[in-house]
Amino acid sequence: MAHQTDQNIYIIAGPNGAGKTTFATRFLPHYADCQEFLNADLIAVGLSPFSPATQNMRASELMLERMGELLANRQTFSFETTLAARSYARRIPEWRASGYRVSLFFLWLPSEDLAIERVANRVQQGGHDIPVPTIRQRYNRGLANFRSLYSPIVDDWLLLDGSQFPPREVARQEDRSRSISDPTLWQHIEEQMRNLLRLM
């Protein structure tokens, strides 16, 4: 997205199995000049390759510690999240007030079942697993939080269809100016988000 500054934070978001890590490793070094990518799931795998779920708390702590170091040094960085939690909503306004530009990339999947299938395929290829109830919960909360909580407080956002490879742009907003690349799909996603918010 436009308006890259000296201090940028790139949030790579979406449900489990959406391809966030693949997108980040291809996009960040080449297009965003960002060499720091923080991923709690990968940290947990590093701490306990055979049982990463037991290290989720410690992995999150280590990620936040590293994030604090990067912020203190005014460095550009990126991190991965499902947006299922609300914790970053308190931090984003602080980051922006301190001079960072915050960009949000959301990789959408059409259903939680596809997210579950993607994670199962990843496990067959040697990747890390996520419990099915957790995938379902994160899918719904993440999409609802994107709409109600996160998209209004970042400088710019880009929503991509993660069911395709490479992911395809659906809609974006920069400095309150929105453009829609796929109006039909965007209308469907907006309805999906509204329905989720009614259930929350």
ZIMO-V6408 format. One line per field, one symbol per residue. phi: phi as a letter, one per 20 degrees, with the letter a starting at -180 (. if undefined). A space follows every 10 residues. Layout:
phi: ???
This chain:
phi: .fmfdfcccd edcqfgnfnf fffffeeffe ddldddcdbf fffffffbge bfffdgffff ffffffgfff ffelefbcbd bemfedfffe eggffffeof edddddeedf bfffffffff ffffeneeec gggfffffgf fffffgfede gfdefbbcdd eefdcfgdfd bbcclmddcd ecgfffffff ffffffffef
